[in-house]
Amino acid sequence: MTDEQSQPAPTCTQGRLTDIQKTRVDFARRDWEYARSEDLGQLDAAGLILLVEKLRGRLGDVLEVVDEAFPQ
């Protein structure tokens, strides 16, 4: 049995995020919904780059929240 298999599964942290973590996830969710509603065909190259950069930053932020909620 490897170390990965012997470790118990992380417990659910739903409802246990701090207010700041919830806000960070909410910002990411809003940016995601905005990006999904945007007509990408109407954006110029600069607009697409800005959108991708914003989403990339939000993804990084959410991954940090996951690391905080489920420390290794």
N, C-alpha and C positions, 0 to 999 in steps of 0.2 A: 504494500500500500504506500503510495507516494504521500508527501506532505500535503499536497493539494487535496487528495482524497480523504485524508484523516482530519482535516479541518472542518468544523461544522459550518454549514451554510450561514451566511450573514443574516441576522434578524432583520425584519422589515423595519424601516425607519420612517414609514409614512406617518406624518403628523409630528415627527420629532425633529424636523429641520428647524434651524433658527429662523428668526424673522428675516435676517439678512440673506440667508440661503434661499428662502422662499421667494424673496424679492428678485434675486439673481435668476432663479428659474423662471419666474414670471416675465422678466424682461426678455429672456431668451424665447419664451413661448410667444410673446407679442411680436418680436422680430420675425420669428418663423412664420406666424400667421400673415404678417405683412408681406413677407417675401412670397408666400404661396398665392396671395391675392394679386400680386404685381404682374402686369403683362410684360413678361421679359422681352417679347418682341418689340416693344416700344421703347426699351431702354437703350441708350447709346453705350458704347464700350466703357466709358468712365462710370456710368451708372451701374452697369453690371459688376465692374470691379469693386465699387463701393459696397454693393449689396453682398457680394461674396466675402469681402473683408469683414463686414459687420457680422455675418453669420459665422465666419471662422472664429471671430473673437467670442461670440456667444457660446459656440460649441466648446471652446476651451474653458470658458467660465463654468459651464454646466459640468464638464468633466472634473473640474476642481471641486465642485460641490459633491459629486459622487465620491471623490477621494476623501473628502472630509467626513462624509456620512458613513463610508465603508473603509476605514483605514486598514492598510495591509498589515 
